[in-house]
Amino acid sequence: MEQFKILTDLRDYIKRLEAAEGKVLARPIPEGGSPVFYRSCDVAKGTELIHGIQVGDFFFSNCRKWVLPHSQMGLSFSAHWQHLKGIYKLKVSKNPGKSVDVFWVLEKADLPSELKFEPDAKDDRHYFLTVRKKMTVSELVRKLEWVADKMTIIRDASRAL
């Protein structure tokens, strides 16, 4: 485990990781939240959640029991500092009084074979964690829990960003 004295040290470390392992993909999350699931207090009123998964993030079947493959739908991840800063500021503004943590994982992380990181066709600083094959919602929940367990966290990232 390394200790970083200044933000530049952390950025240099991340650049070395990216050179060896691919992009660092990050998600800012209000304190107490999950890096892969939503709480009703974290989404706009009227947003449909199924087992903590936001319906608009993934491509659901009409019956809402299946999640279907789609290369441009999935959990959003920032792949660039500037993109992450923008999303971080948005999360801070929508969660007054709460700190915002940043969860991150490497693009080449050991993911379940049915999940894959795909670049956003509209913005190369943004990636989706997508579904590669049809699966039940409960299967997706188990796979996302597995991904969450592998993620690293920067608590109260305000000093780092």
VOKOLPA-340246 format. One record per residue (C-alpha): residue number from 0; y, z, x. Coordinates in steps of 0.2 Angstrom, whole numbers, padded with zeros to 4 digits, always signed. Layout:
// VOKOLPA-340246
+-----+-------+-------+-------+
!   i !    c2 !    c3 !    c1 !
+-----+-------+-------+-------+
! NUM !     Y !     Z !     X !
...
+-----+-------+-------+-------+
END
This chain:
// VOKOLPA-340246
+-----+-------+-------+-------+
!   i !    c2 !    c3 !    c1 !
+-----+-------+-------+-------+
!   0 ! +0000 ! +0000 ! +0000 !
!   1 ! +0017 ! -0005 ! +0007 !
!   2 ! +0033 ! +0004 ! +0004 !
!   3 ! +0049 ! -0007 ! +0002 !
!   4 ! +0065 ! +0000 ! +0008 !
!   5 ! +0077 ! -0013 ! +0001 !
!   6 ! +0075 ! -0027 ! -0012 !
!   7 ! +0075 ! -0040 ! +0002 !
!   8 ! +0059 ! -0033 ! +0008 !
!   9 ! +0051 ! -0035 ! -0009 !
!  10 ! +0057 ! -0053 ! -0011 !
!  11 ! +0050 ! -0057 ! +0007 !
!  12 ! +0033 ! -0049 ! +0002 !
!  13 ! +0033 ! -0059 ! -0014 !
!  14 ! +0036 ! -0075 ! -0005 !
!  15 ! +0022 ! -0071 ! +0007 !
!  16 ! +0010 ! -0068 ! -0008 !
!  17 ! +0016 ! -0084 ! -0017 !
!  18 ! +0012 ! -0094 ! -0001 !
!  19 ! -0005 ! -0087 ! +0000 !
!  20 ! -0010 ! -0084 ! -0019 !
!  21 ! +0002 ! -0095 ! -0030 !
!  22 ! +0017 ! -0090 ! -0040 !
!  23 ! +0020 ! -0072 ! -0045 !
!  24 ! +0021 ! -0072 ! -0064 !
!  25 ! +0031 ! -0057 ! -0073 !
!  26 ! +0034 ! -0050 ! -0090 !
!  27 ! +0048 ! -0037 ! -0093 !
!  28 ! +0042 ! -0024 ! -0106 !
!  29 ! +0051 ! -0010 ! -0114 !
!  30 ! +0045 ! +0007 ! -0108 !
!  31 ! +0029 ! +0013 ! -0117 !
!  32 ! +0024 ! -0005 ! -0122 !
!  33 ! +0009 ! -0015 ! -0117 !
!  34 ! +0011 ! -0030 ! -0105 !
!  35 ! +0000 ! -0041 ! -0117 !
!  36 ! +0002 ! -0033 ! -0134 !
!  37 ! +0017 ! -0030 ! -0146 !
!  38 ! +0021 ! -0015 ! -0156 !
!  39 ! +0030 ! -0018 ! -0172 !
!  40 ! +0046 ! -0009 ! -0165 !
!  41 ! +0046 ! -0022 ! -0151 !
!  42 ! +0048 ! -0038 ! -0163 !
!  43 ! +0060 ! -0044 ! -0176 !
!  44 ! +0057 ! -0038 ! -0194 !
!  45 ! +0045 ! -0049 ! -0203 !
!  46 ! +0036 ! -0055 ! -0187 !
!  47 ! +0018 ! -0056 ! -0190 !
!  48 ! +0007 ! -0046 ! -0178 !
!  49 ! -0012 ! -0047 ! -0178 !
!  50 ! -0020 ! -0033 ! -0167 !
!  51 ! -0004 ! -0033 ! -0157 !
!  52 ! -0003 ! -0052 ! -0154 !
!  53 ! +0012 ! -0061 ! -0160 !
!  54 ! +0006 ! -0075 ! -0172 !
!  55 ! +0020 ! -0087 ! -0165 !
!  56 ! +0013 ! -0085 ! -0147 !
!  57 ! -0004 ! -0092 ! -0149 !
!  58 ! -0010 ! -0106 ! -0160 !
!  59 ! -0020 ! -0098 ! -0174 !
!  60 ! -0031 ! -0105 ! -0187 !
!  61 ! -0025 ! -0105 ! -0205 !
!  62 ! -0036 ! -0090 ! -0209 !
!  63 ! -0029 ! -0081 ! -0194 !
!  64 ! -0047 ! -0076 ! -0188 !
!  65 ! -0047 ! -0089 ! -0174 !
!  66 ! -0036 ! -0093 ! -0159 !
!  67 ! -0036 ! -0111 ! -0154 !
!  68 ! -0033 ! -0119 ! -0137 !
!  69 ! -0015 ! -0126 ! -0134 !
!  70 ! -0007 ! -0129 ! -0117 !
!  71 ! +0010 ! -0124 ! -0123 !
!  72 ! +0007 ! -0109 ! -0133 !
!  73 ! +0002 ! -0092 ! -0126 !
!  74 ! +0010 ! -0076 ! -0118 !
!  75 ! +0026 ! -0080 ! -0109 !
!  76 ! +0028 ! -0076 ! -0091 !
!  77 ! +0043 ! -0079 ! -0079 !
!  78 ! +0039 ! -0088 ! -0063 !
!  79 ! +0056 ! -0087 ! -0055 !
!  80 ! +0068 ! -0073 ! -0051 !
!  81 ! +0083 ! -0081 ! -0061 !
!  82 ! +0072 ! -0083 ! -0076 !
!  83 ! +0065 ! -0065 ! -0075 !
!  84 ! +0083 ! -0059 ! -0074 !
!  85 ! +0088 ! -0068 ! -0090 !
!  86 ! +0073 ! -0061 ! -0100 !
!  87 ! +0075 ! -0044 ! -0092 !
!  88 ! +0093 ! -0043 ! -0098 !
!  89 ! +0088 ! -0049 ! -0116 !
!  90 ! +0075 ! -0035 ! -0117 !
!  91 ! +0088 ! -0022 ! -0111 !
!  92 ! +0100 ! -0027 ! -0124 !
!  93 ! +0087 ! -0026 ! -0138 !
!  94 ! +0081 ! -0009 ! -0132 !
!  95 ! +0096 ! +0002 ! -0129 !
!  96 ! +0092 ! +0018 ! -0121 !
!  97 ! +0075 ! +0013 ! -0115 !
!  98 ! +0071 ! +0007 ! -0097 !
!  99 ! +0062 ! -0009 ! -0095 !
! 100 ! +0047 ! -0011 ! -0084 !
! 101 ! +0041 ! -0027 ! -0076 !
! 102 ! +0022 ! -0031 ! -0076 !
! 103 ! +0017 ! -0045 ! -0064 !
! 104 ! +0001 ! -0054 ! -0059 !
! 105 ! -0002 ! -0068 ! -0047 !
! 106 ! -0005 ! -0086 ! -0054 !
! 107 ! -0022 ! -0087 ! -0045 !
! 108 ! -0027 ! -0070 ! -0052 !
! 109 ! -0045 ! -0068 ! -0057 !
! 110 ! -0043 ! -0072 ! -0076 !
! 111 ! -0057 ! -0073 ! -0089 !
! 112 ! -0063 ! -0092 ! -0088 !
! 113 ! -0056 ! -0094 ! -0106 !
! 114 ! -0038 ! -0091 ! -0101 !
! 115 ! -0027 ! -0100 ! -0090 !
! 116 ! -0009 ! -0100 ! -0084 !
! 117 ! +0000 ! -0117 ! -0089 !
! 118 ! +0017 ! -0121 ! -0084 !
! 119 ! +0030 ! -0124 ! -0098 !
! 120 ! +0033 ! -0143 ! -0100 !
! 121 ! +0051 ! -0139 ! -0103 !
! 122 ! +0055 ! -0126 ! -0089 !
! 123 ! +0045 ! -0125 ! -0073 !
! 124 ! +0052 ! -0107 ! -0071 !
! 125 ! +0042 ! -0102 ! -0086 !
! 126 ! +0023 ! -0101 ! -0089 !
! 127 ! +0011 ! -0098 ! -0103 !
! 128 ! -0005 ! -0088 ! -0102 !
! 129 ! -0015 ! -0100 ! -0113 !
! 130 ! -0032 ! -0100 ! -0122 !
! 131 ! -0044 ! -0114 ! -0116 !
! 132 ! -0057 ! -0113 ! -0129 !
! 133 ! -0058 ! -0108 ! -0147 !
! 134 ! -0061 ! -0089 ! -0149 !
! 135 ! -0060 ! -0075 ! -0162 !
! 136 ! -0045 ! -0064 ! -0162 !
! 137 ! -0055 ! -0049 ! -0156 !
! 138 ! -0062 ! -0060 ! -0141 !
! 139 ! -0044 ! -0063 ! -0136 !
! 140 ! -0039 ! -0045 ! -0138 !
! 141 ! -0053 ! -0040 ! -0126 !
! 142 ! -0048 ! -0054 ! -0113 !
! 143 ! -0030 ! -0049 ! -0114 !
! 144 ! -0034 ! -0030 ! -0111 !
! 145 ! -0044 ! -0036 ! -0096 !
! 146 ! -0029 ! -0045 ! -0090 !
! 147 ! -0017 ! -0030 ! -0093 !
! 148 ! -0029 ! -0019 ! -0083 !
! 149 ! -0026 ! -0031 ! -0068 !
! 150 ! -0007 ! -0032 ! -0069 !
! 151 ! +0005 ! -0022 ! -0057 !
! 152 ! +0020 ! -0013 ! -0064 !
! 153 ! +0038 ! -0010 ! -0057 !
! 154 ! +0044 ! +0005 ! -0068 !
! 155 ! +0062 ! +0004 ! -0073 !
! 156 ! +0065 ! -0012 ! -0064 !
! 157 ! +0084 ! -0011 ! -0066 !
! 158 ! +0086 ! -0006 ! -0048 !
! 159 ! +0074 ! -0021 ! -0042 !
! 160 ! +0083 ! -0034 ! -0052 !
+-----+-------+-------+-------+
END
